[in-house]
């Protein structure tokens, strides 16, 4: 049933309803028919943090912080503050580390905003943007770095945070794999692919990055480590998930199915830089994960906001949960049958200061439409991404998903998901086929469709869908088109080397950056505490990351019901 036939179905039911009692759509389709929110407009408010953004007064005096830019900026509320977790953070435009003592091994940062200072988000305008107070090491000019007691450099970053009312928790992308010789070495229902090796650092070396490769590929170290071994072991490989939508029986497909470690920790109440009680979550389907708490959820109640309380948890109640949406990566290759399906799970809210991490994975609906969950990740199925078609449609339409953000918009009684963006595909000496894109898609990078690099929106009545078709929220633009379009044009937010007018976005002079590089959008985050009814719909305030310049931008999007 496509959208047009769905609309005509509703009309026919209205006209002949008196003659045909029980004229209804299937139960799993009723909720989305005729109630699909639409994007009305998006306003770029301005730089939130990084180049061209103002520093908070506390970061200016008594010592001005050494700070250039950062990305991501995932938010959650704890007490009366908004807390933000930032990704790789630079002390200067040259990319110098924020904490000299760590020698660059920890480079993620954090910040806060007092909610009492912004009781009315309608007052947030391009000339009145909230100032983020960055964590700053006392008595120094250093930005405070998040410290999990492990190296967290380069692509190791926060994925999100949440609060149980008393304690704060963080989820972090650690990127490291698990070596194996048999399935028993893997756990979490994963399968040992003994035909995989690695390039980069060995997986048991927590520093640096490790990339899986096929044993026979040039430059691939054919033996990984056993779980307890002290040296290389013949016939060893990596733990993988062949049931993942990213997996295929090809060279790139097998490496895309490798599980990586996410880390979950509790924040130190006395030292906000530190996280303890670290738990490892070896996963592929949720390697790119987004958390969000809910107030009251029991699966047996079924679907809909009348049965479940999807509002943010407030620190009390036995049925509080942490919802988790995941994808098995950041870039898919639909042309090769490897899209990034969307997966859903929930975990019980930690009751105290410890991390008890036992996700329940969504495994489909029963005959009555009740969501089913399993403690085994192998049972996790991709959710329905097409509300206009009957049955589960798990294929993601776009290859570039980048990061996701999900929010329950109470006035609309809808879940809203923003995701997408772009990526650079210019060849480089280390990545000669597609540059940075090759890092995510391997030799299949030439089949990746980047398109216009847009941030997109889907909506749903329940966290497992069905989700509506994507709508553009903010179009980045095609960097190859002339004249320059979208955010590359003069006066907009992304750098393009051919945009030379005074109002063009500047570039970041990072060491080793190709001067031909252009910017792209990524790293979206809805600040749910600032969502408010507006006009006939609602206004969402959200932030996104740009490269290039390296910063976070604040936006407002009007959504009509």
PyMOL commands that set and color helices and strands:
alter all, ss='L'
color gray80, all
select helices_A, chain A and resi 3-16+27-30+57-59+100-102+115-118+121-123+183-185+251-256+299-301+334-336+377-379+410-412+436-447+486-488+528-530
alter helices_A, ss='H'
color red, helices_A
select strands_A, chain A and resi 38-50+72-78+81-88+108-114+133-134+157-163+168-173+179-180+191-193+196-200+210-214+237-240+260-267+275-283+288-294+321-327+343-348+360-365+371-374+404-409+414-420+455-460+471-474+520-526+532-534+537-547+551-560
alter strands_A, ss='S'
color yellow, strands_A
deselect
rebuild
show_as cartoon
